[in-house]
């Protein structure tokens, strides 16, 4: 797995994720309406919306955990629906509730995550050393996850999502419950990760999106109602918080600034 991920490195202009007309129905209810998304390496997308907007349903489809009713998802050019195992090799996922085994040490858990994704023994050791350095976990490798602080546990959760070096990282509320210092460190880590892959960051903290992301999409009632770059918002002096309130109060059509 490590070898495959290293060999298949898309260039900066090749989409890491390419989503077209994604839709999900639950009976007669349309939870997600024709979502489109395209990110390349270096893109960090802030994926916003109020509770019930369809964000979680969309992310479940993007990670291959929920089949869409219609539409197409390609990860590094691989059709996720037709070749799910191959496509998922390039996806790292951190759900809102991290999948931690708290009775394991940090090293044991990360080794387990690496082997689960097919890394060899040698590759696992190299990946473990690298990801512990990147996530500042060198001092806690032998400690049980269950006795670590919330901030360290969140770092371990991020480490498991990136230890096999995916090209697409999907983070669902990665800083929830953290103190200000911990939040700042996680944001720095996300910016660093975004230099070599594409990231989708779902967050209710709008200031976090403005400080970390270069693009933003807003969902409301299952539809994308806004799609822009952060730089265009700043150039036009548009306040993201005010925009979010406006667009998620009224059912308006999608707006494009870029």
C-alpha positions, 0 to 999 in steps of 0.5 A: 500500500505504501509503495502504491501510494508513493508511486501514484502521485498526481500532479498539481493540476490533476484532480485528487477528487472529482465529483459530478452530480452526486445525489442521495435519496432516502425514500422520497427524501432527497438528502443530497442534491447534485453536488459537484466538487473538484480539488487538486493537491494543495487545495484545502476545502472548508465544507460548511453547513448547518446541522442537517444540511447534508454534509455528513451524508456527502462525506460518507459518500466521498469516503465510500461508506455510503453508496450514492443514488446517482452521480460519480466520484473519482479519487486520483482518477479511479472510480470509487463506485467501480473500484472501491478498494483501489480508490480508498487506498488514497483516502484518509478519513478522520470522523467526528468521533475518532476511531481510537482503541484506547487500551492500546499504546500510541505505537501499537495503534498506529502500527495496527492502522498501517498494517490494516492499510497493507504496509509491509513491516519495513514500511510500517516502521518508516511510516510510524517514525515519520507520522509521529514526528509530523504529529508531535507524538514522539514522546507518547509512543509507549503510552496508552491512548486512553490516558492521553489528553484530548489534544494528544488523542486528536493527534493520534486520530489524525496520525492514523488517517495519514500514516499511509500517506493518502492523497485525499484527507477528509477531516470531520470537526478535527478541533472539536473539544480542544483548548485554544493552544491545541486548536492552533497546533492542529491548524498548523498541522492541517496547513502542513498536510495540505502542501502535499495532498487535498483536504476536505475540512468540515467545521462549524468554526468559521474562523478556522476555515478562513485561517486554514482553507483556500476554498469554501463550499456551503451546503443548505437543505442538501444543496450547494448554495455557495462555492468560492475561494477564500481569497475572492471573499477577502478581495470582495470584503465579504464576511464569511459569518454573515454570508453563512447566516444569509445563505443558510436562512434563505433557500438561495441558488448556488453562488460562484465567486471563482 
